[in-house]
Amino acid sequence: MAYEITDLIFQQEVLQSDKVTLIDLWAEWCGPCRLMSPVIEELAQEYQGRAVVGKLNVDNNPEVPVNYNVRGIPTFLLFKNGELKEKIVGVQTKQFLKDKIESFLG
């Protein structure tokens, strides 16, 4: 299951992490976000132990979206060693997101 990220634990779990981390910024009311949910869950399972795949609800956690200038959802933030490497906006294919994660795992 995808890891639930919040504003409170973002610094510790993402910025201080030495892992590749993909965060899905989403909301309950967002249709495209709901489309991406099964993809994120599959990626979380596939990368368990190798990378962190998490979800951040933008309605409950406003700090992270503001800090990263998120204007639309879904938005995916990809970090390596706590540093933002990619910001991807909109619905994506599972393969596209896998390729992005793999590019930073190597």
C-alpha positions in Angstrom: 0.0 0.0 0.0 1.2 3.5 -0.8 2.7 5.3 2.2 0.6 8.2 3.5 2.7 11.3 3.6 1.6 14.4 5.6 3.0 17.9 6.1 4.1 16.8 9.6 6.3 13.9 8.4 7.4 15.3 5.0 10.8 16.6 6.1 11.7 13.4 8.0 10.3 10.9 5.5 11.2 12.6 2.2 13.7 15.4 2.6 15.9 13.4 5.1 15.5 10.1 3.2 18.3 8.4 1.3 15.8 6.6 -0.9 14.2 7.5 -4.2 10.8 8.8 -3.3 7.8 9.3 -5.5 4.9 11.4 -4.0 1.5 11.5 -5.6 -0.2 14.8 -4.6 -4.0 14.2 -4.9 -7.5 14.9 -3.5 -10.7 12.9 -3.0 -12.7 15.1 -5.4 -10.2 14.9 -8.3 -11.3 12.4 -11.0 -7.8 12.1 -12.6 -6.3 11.5 -9.2 -8.7 8.6 -8.7 -7.6 7.2 -12.0 -4.0 7.2 -10.9 -4.7 5.6 -7.5 -4.4 1.9 -8.6 -1.2 2.7 -10.5 0.4 4.3 -7.4 -0.7 1.3 -5.3 0.9 -1.1 -7.9 4.1 0.9 -7.9 4.2 1.0 -4.1 4.1 -2.8 -4.1 6.6 -3.3 -6.9 9.2 -0.9 -5.4 8.8 -2.0 -1.8 12.2 -2.0 -0.2 13.8 -0.3 -3.2 12.0 3.1 -3.3 9.3 4.9 -1.4 6.0 5.5 -3.2 3.6 7.7 -1.2 0.5 9.8 -1.4 -0.2 13.2 0.0 -3.7 14.6 0.2 -3.5 18.2 -0.7 -6.7 19.2 1.1 -5.4 17.9 4.4 -1.8 18.9 3.9 -1.5 22.4 2.3 2.2 23.1 3.1 3.9 20.8 0.7 1.9 21.8 -2.4 2.5 25.5 -1.6 6.3 24.9 -1.0 6.6 23.1 -4.3 4.4 25.5 -6.3 1.8 22.8 -7.2 -0.9 24.4 -9.3 -2.8 21.3 -10.5 -3.3 17.7 -9.4 -2.4 15.0 -9.8 1.2 16.1 -9.5 4.1 13.7 -8.8 7.2 14.8 -7.0 10.2 12.6 -7.4 13.0 12.9 -4.9 16.4 11.3 -4.6 18.4 11.8 -1.3 15.9 14.4 -0.3 16.4 16.5 -3.4 13.6 17.2 -5.8 14.6 15.7 -9.2 11.3 15.8 -11.2 7.9 17.5 -11.0 5.4 15.7 -13.2 1.9 17.1 -13.7 -1.2 15.3 -14.9 -2.2 11.7 -15.5 0.7 9.5 -16.5 1.1 5.9 -17.6 2.5 3.3 -15.1 5.4 2.7 -17.5 6.3 6.4 -17.6 6.4 6.6 -13.8 8.4 3.3 -13.6 10.9 4.7 -16.1 11.3 7.9 -14.0 11.8 5.9 -10.8 14.3 3.5 -12.5 16.3 6.4 -13.9 17.2 7.5 -10.3 17.6 4.0 -8.8 20.6 3.1 -10.9 
